[in-house]
Amino acid sequence: MSDYLPFIVLGITTGSIYALAAMGLVVTYTTSGVFNFAHGAVAMVSAYAYYTLTVDWGLAPELAVFLVVLGLGPLVGVIVDRGLFRRLQGAGSAAYVVVSIGLLVALQGLVIIMYGPTSKPVPPIFPQKVVDLGAVNVGYDQIAITTIAAGLGLGLALFFKRTQTGLDMRAVVDDPQLAELTGANASRTTTLAWMLGSSFASLAGVLLAPTLGADALVLILLVVQAFGAAALGRLVSLPIAYAGAIGLGVLGQLSIKWVSEYASGQTWLSGLPQSLPFIALFTVLIVSKKGSFKELTKSVQARSSSQTLAPGSRRFPAIVLTVIVGVGLVIPSLATDSRTTTATTAMAMLIMFSSLSLLLGLSRQISLCHAVFVALGATTLGHLQADGVPFLPALLMAGLVVVPIAGLLAIPAIRLSGLFLALATFGFGVLFQNLLYNTSWVFGTSGQVAVERPTLFGNLLDGTNEFYFFVLAIAVASVVTVELVRATRLGRLLRATADSNVAVETLGINTTAARTVVFCVSGFFAAIAGGLLSSQVTTVGTSSYSFFQSLIWVAVLVAAGSATLGGAALATTMLVAIPAFFTDADVINYQTMFFGIGAILLAQAPNGLVGLVTNLPNTRLWGRMADDGPARAGAHATRRRQRLAPTSATPTSVPATGATR
């Protein structure tokens, strides 16, 4: 037993930090109805702020912690609540998911621009001493972290049960209008909750920083492990979230010992310790009884049923497709080899964005694991080629391999929606990356897979132009298929289901098959895109398809326009063309930051930038484009028709002395 005590102590310490982050999530969600995907980003920013105060400015660690946790944390909470989420009142849950993802992506890009991609060493907060308990040595920092988490957890529970402000917070989420009638200030109460939740996230980030260093991606990933603990408490229970975090922390540390001793030959188990919170997240969402997880956003935001993402065009985009094909055919004659190579990547990415738009723009389901589909398409193609399968059959088989996996994800798509579907797909994406990327049937222990260029009519398409036209042909065929899905009965059914699933089901139509098919079709074409991208570079590695790529792709597609082919084409241009023309090392980081900002600003715009440009002729003022441009344009057209109507039309008045019949 003594061999396990150090792992248990370390697990309780780690779990205590998870508990702080999880309790912060529960506080903001139960009060505002908003689940903040950027919770880890708040912790990351706080860790870097602590680094700046201690290392760059030379402040004492205690003072730095005070300024960050009680100064920066509440300030971020106010900004997030009043500057971001408050303006979304009346929007559907998808708007909040997109904005929080945009905030995460923007903050990560900003921090890397300011501090660089490498980890920064952070000075400790507590004395580096230990207490000898006989069987195990316990550090002062471990005692302090555990005590702080337990004390704050108890304090929160008492705060919600014994104080008027805590009671107001619980009342606001149920019915803000009724809470106002009892004397509670719903707006102020929600802001206080965000200040409190962000302070908890800041504290978690500061406590992690001395051990892990200030690292943008690592801090985000570790703090979001609190999602699993929060899910165990169904996002509303502080005691269960706290206990779940401690349990996951202990199990994670014990699994490290178990893997090192008993499963050292199983490479896929090496990612088990950091995967346990995401196993809990995904499992709880999948196996819970339907209706167990209820979104609070609608009750908070005036019970509006409005949606974030535009329903998309019902017509086949022949003009847009013709322009894409025309431009694609002339590129090799006008561009250099390097530019043609960029265009080849763009055509493959166009397939990926088109497949993602089936979920975001057509069925309005947010999937945060698209990088998994792309990675599987790339690696499966390489493995099949190594077994002697020709390129085209191998590419088709790579797409088909992903179909049952996408069908598996259709299970939460059927049972869940909005926030909880996004959480389930996010957990699946991180889980797949941690557990299966290093297995032999994905990237293997080397972390990379070789892929060969295709052979057509006995000739290897190793030339830049030849391979480009090959990818262009597949891209056109794929995009046409995707657009046919939009324009056919399946597309109409998915649009109707997105508008009101209950209304469709009352007509006797089973929406389960439609949701399953759209996930499978989307996964298939994402895998095709992955195969083409991998054959472009001939070697593909794990770093190309991390879970964070899925978040960036969602952000850029929402900013560009997720409902039409034009939006997918614009997203491709924004993601691929800009780094090709600007070679500065910081361009990608600035690009990431602006994608996040774009998703924040355009979450409620009709079809992103494409929608704004399309609706521009119908608006009077630029500032009214996203809000009431279409409505005002329609009213203006009605008044104009009335003015031009013949005077012999239906009379609008009768003589004063006449009788009305």
Order of alpha helices (4+ residues) and beta strands (2+ residues): alpha-alpha-alpha-alpha-alpha-beta-beta-alpha-alpha-alpha-alpha-alpha-alpha-alpha-alpha-alpha-alpha-alpha-alpha-alpha-alpha-beta-beta-beta-alpha-alpha-alpha-alpha-beta-alpha-alpha-alpha-alpha-alpha-alpha
